[in-house]
Amino acid sequence: MKLLLSLLLWINFAATPDLASIRKMYTDVAKSETAAKDFLEKLSGVSSSDEKILVAYKAASILLDSKFESKLGEKIERFKEGAKLLESTVASDPNNVEIRMIRLSIQENVPGITGYKKNIKEDKKFIAAHYAEQNATLKEYLKNFVLQSKSFSTKEKQFVK
């Protein structure tokens, strides 16, 4: 019985991706279909009951994967699925700066025709206001995002320097 319990705990732990590797993958995921598929696969075991930050990355993986769908109907459905999951994650943890960064990174890169660009100003403001409160690892990750982001002007990027 102890062996079975240990095995189940190990499988559960092994199935949950670690945040550091997810962050590392996320920075390059939009560059190729292979990277997007790998990212989606890595997060396939994440469910809505898991840690909210992982759920947000899963939503982003679905949104990014939709970019590579060949059939328009499937592309739209995948996009809607990812956007709905991301919005529900933001709603469940609205004070999480990393989840806001994920949404901003998606919204600043989707085509305008999607209509999914309405939170850019809000998320920029939130990230700038709460950047200083984050731990060193997250600050560095956010800094790298902000410095390459096309949503922040040169002047607005000063808060990370």
C-alpha positions as CSV (number, residue, x, y, z in Angstrom):
1,M,0.0,0.0,0.0
2,K,2.8,2.4,0.8
3,L,4.5,1.6,-2.4
4,L,1.3,2.3,-4.4
5,L,0.8,5.6,-2.6
6,S,4.5,6.6,-3.2
7,L,4.1,5.6,-6.9
8,L,1.0,7.7,-7.3
9,L,2.6,10.7,-5.6
10,W,5.7,10.4,-7.8
11,I,3.6,10.2,-11.0
12,N,1.6,13.3,-9.9
13,F,4.8,15.2,-9.1
14,A,6.5,14.1,-12.4
15,A,3.4,15.1,-14.4
16,T,3.4,18.6,-13.1
17,P,5.9,20.7,-15.1
18,D,8.2,23.0,-13.1
19,L,7.7,26.7,-13.4
20,A,11.4,27.5,-14.3
21,S,11.4,25.2,-17.3
22,I,8.0,26.6,-18.4
23,R,9.2,30.2,-18.2
24,K,12.3,29.3,-20.2
25,M,10.3,27.6,-22.9
26,Y,7.7,30.4,-23.1
27,T,10.2,33.0,-24.2
28,D,10.8,31.1,-27.5
29,V,7.5,29.3,-28.0
30,A,6.0,31.6,-30.6
31,K,9.1,31.2,-32.9
32,S,8.1,27.9,-34.5
33,E,5.4,25.4,-34.7
34,T,7.6,22.7,-33.2
35,A,8.3,24.9,-30.1
36,A,4.5,25.6,-29.8
37,K,3.7,21.9,-30.0
38,D,6.4,21.0,-27.5
39,F,5.1,23.7,-25.1
40,L,1.5,22.4,-25.5
41,E,2.6,18.8,-24.8
42,K,4.6,19.8,-21.7
43,L,1.5,21.5,-20.3
44,S,-1.0,18.8,-21.4
45,G,-1.3,17.3,-18.0
46,V,-2.2,20.6,-16.3
47,S,-5.9,20.9,-15.3
48,S,-7.9,23.9,-14.1
49,S,-7.5,22.7,-10.5
50,D,-3.7,23.0,-10.7
51,E,-1.6,26.0,-9.7
52,K,-3.1,29.1,-11.4
53,I,0.1,30.2,-13.0
54,L,0.5,26.8,-14.7
55,V,-3.1,27.0,-15.9
56,A,-2.3,30.5,-17.4
57,Y,0.7,29.0,-19.3
58,K,-1.5,26.1,-20.5
59,A,-4.0,28.7,-21.8
60,A,-1.2,30.5,-23.6
61,S,0.0,27.2,-25.1
62,I,-3.5,26.6,-26.5
63,L,-3.6,30.2,-27.9
64,L,-0.1,29.8,-29.4
65,D,-1.0,26.4,-30.9
66,S,-4.1,27.9,-32.5
67,K,-1.7,30.0,-34.6
68,F,-0.6,26.9,-36.4
69,E,-4.0,25.3,-37.1
70,S,-4.5,25.0,-40.8
71,K,-8.4,24.9,-40.8
72,L,-9.9,28.2,-40.0
73,G,-12.8,26.7,-37.9
74,E,-10.3,24.8,-35.8
75,K,-8.1,27.8,-35.4
76,I,-11.0,29.9,-34.2
77,E,-12.2,27.2,-31.7
78,R,-8.7,26.7,-30.3
79,F,-8.2,30.4,-29.9
80,K,-11.6,30.8,-28.1
81,E,-10.7,27.9,-25.8
82,G,-7.4,29.4,-24.9
83,A,-8.7,32.9,-24.4
84,K,-11.6,31.7,-22.2
85,L,-9.2,29.7,-20.1
86,L,-6.8,32.6,-19.8
87,E,-9.5,35.0,-18.8
88,S,-10.9,32.7,-16.2
89,T,-7.4,32.3,-14.8
90,V,-7.0,36.1,-14.6
91,A,-10.4,36.4,-12.9
92,S,-9.5,33.7,-10.3
93,D,-6.2,35.4,-9.5
94,P,-6.4,39.0,-10.6
95,N,-3.4,40.2,-8.5
96,N,-0.9,37.8,-10.0
97,V,1.6,39.8,-12.0
98,E,2.9,36.9,-14.0
99,I,-0.6,35.9,-15.2
100,R,-1.1,39.5,-16.3
101,M,2.2,39.4,-18.1
102,I,1.1,36.2,-19.9
103,R,-2.1,37.8,-21.0
104,L,-0.3,41.0,-22.1
105,S,2.2,38.9,-24.1
106,I,-0.6,37.2,-25.9
107,Q,-2.7,40.3,-26.5
108,E,0.1,42.3,-27.9
109,N,0.9,39.6,-30.5
110,V,-2.5,38.5,-31.7
111,P,-4.0,40.0,-34.9
112,G,-6.4,42.9,-34.3
113,I,-9.2,40.9,-36.0
114,T,-9.4,38.6,-33.0
115,G,-10.7,41.5,-30.8
116,Y,-8.5,40.1,-28.0
117,K,-6.5,43.3,-27.2
118,K,-8.7,45.0,-24.7
119,N,-6.5,44.5,-21.6
120,I,-3.2,45.8,-22.8
121,K,-3.2,49.2,-21.0
122,E,-4.6,47.6,-17.8
123,D,-2.0,44.9,-17.7
124,K,0.9,47.3,-18.5
125,K,-0.2,49.5,-15.7
126,F,-0.6,46.5,-13.3
127,I,2.9,45.1,-14.1
128,A,4.5,48.5,-13.7
129,A,2.7,49.1,-10.3
130,H,3.6,45.7,-8.9
131,Y,7.0,45.0,-10.4
132,A,9.0,46.1,-7.3
133,E,7.0,43.7,-5.0
134,Q,8.1,40.6,-6.9
135,N,11.0,38.2,-5.9
136,A,14.3,38.5,-7.7
137,T,13.6,35.6,-10.1
138,L,10.3,36.9,-11.2
139,K,11.6,40.4,-11.5
140,E,14.3,39.3,-13.9
141,Y,11.8,37.3,-15.9
142,L,9.4,40.3,-16.0
143,K,12.3,42.7,-16.9
144,N,13.3,40.5,-19.9
145,F,9.7,40.6,-21.0
146,V,9.2,44.3,-20.6
147,L,12.4,45.2,-22.4
148,Q,11.4,43.2,-25.5
149,S,7.7,44.1,-25.3
150,K,6.3,46.3,-28.1
151,S,3.5,47.5,-25.8
152,F,5.8,49.5,-23.5
153,S,7.4,52.7,-24.8
154,T,11.1,53.4,-24.1
155,K,10.0,55.8,-21.3
156,E,7.6,53.3,-19.8
157,K,10.4,50.6,-19.7
158,Q,12.3,52.7,-17.2
159,F,10.7,51.0,-14.2
160,V,12.6,47.8,-14.8
161,K,16.1,49.4,-15.0
